[in-house]
Amino acid sequence: MRPAHRILLLCAGLLAAAQFVRPTAGLLLDIFREFGPSLCGLDPSFVCGRPSLVMTLAVLPPMLLLLGAAWAAVNWCVRPIRDLAPLIANVGPQNLGHRLRPGAGRDEMSVLGRAIDDMMDRIAIGYEAQRRFAADASHELRTPLAVQRMLIEVSMARELTEEQLTLLTAQLLETNERNERLIEGLLVLAESDRGLLARVPIRLDRIVATTIEKHRAAADDKGVTITSHLEPRIVVGEQVLLERLVTNLVQNAIKYNRADGTVEIAVAEDPALTVANTGDDVPPDEVAALFEPFRRRTAARIDHGGGAGLGLAIARSITRAHDGIIAASSTGHDGLRVQVSFPAAPPHTLAPTSPPP
């Protein structure tokens, strides 16, 4: 029986019982006046001179009886909810696939069961994402460590010339730098997933202008032309994380580009930031996977270009921490367009904290 039906029956029972409370109380009072003192071993004159005592002694037993009945009735009403506890208690990391499956009913228990199943679906997706992330991170860390071990064993196995020693040292340094970038990326990702510790108004266009200047030399070395259109735009958030967001998008746009390619960067009200580049062909159905950790356009797990495959994953996490939305689009050829939208700054926001470029 549905909890609503049980509660309805309880209310009906209370209304029915209320009709008999007054006459029953009067009858009990008359009975107690007649027989109560002798049963309790009291002097009749002592009892009759104290009407409040008579009323208390007469009403106390039925009140206790009613309280006990009410307690049992309330437990009966909420029993369907309590019966869910053992089912929910069986859910754990070992069986995240367990579901209540209450059916398509519209009663309270069916609605609650479906809500719990939906919650478990979200938990299972998050748990699987964390498990996959840990496995991917372990793989990414294990590979350069194995390379380092191999290089060290080679150096210990035989005498090296000065040229070979220089080459070995350079390879070890490159592998170590890749590990540092990976660990730094993991730390930034964990920090952005935690959320923002403080929110202050920041000029996004100034951050973008500074980032462009820092990467213009790298773009020129690769033959990539950077163009920009920057309008004043205030974002309420953390400057360090916003700088990392812009840096990751600009670095990706330069890295995955062709020799005579372009990078177009724009800051406006909505979307707040747009970064579009020419270069690698990205099938539209593979765009969403680029935001997953350790995913790269080449679909290879090892990036010989030195990246850790965390750039867009970190960008997505930082955007979410700022209550924004990041999306990418591709026509299937010649590059990728990434757009980031942030909530509009409050009207009273006046003083941006980021310094001018």
Secondary structure, DSSP 8 states (H G I E B T S, - for coil): --HHHHHHHHHHHHHHHHHHHHHHHHHHHHHHHHHHHHHHT--HHHHHT-HHHHHHHHHHHHHHHHHHHHHHHHHHHHHHHHTHHHHHHT-SGGGTT------S--SHHHHHHHHHHHHHHHHHHHHHHHHHHHHHHHHHHHHHHHHHHHHHHHHHHS---HHHHHHHHHHHHHHHHHHHHHHHHHHHHHHHHH--S--EEEEHHHHHHHHHHHHHHHHHHHT-EEEEEE---EEEE-HHHHHHHHHHHHHHHHHTS-TT-EEEEEE-SSSSEEEEE--S---GGGTGGGGSTT--TT--SS-TTS--S-HHHHHHHHHHHTT-EEEEE--SSS-EEEEEE-----TT-----S---
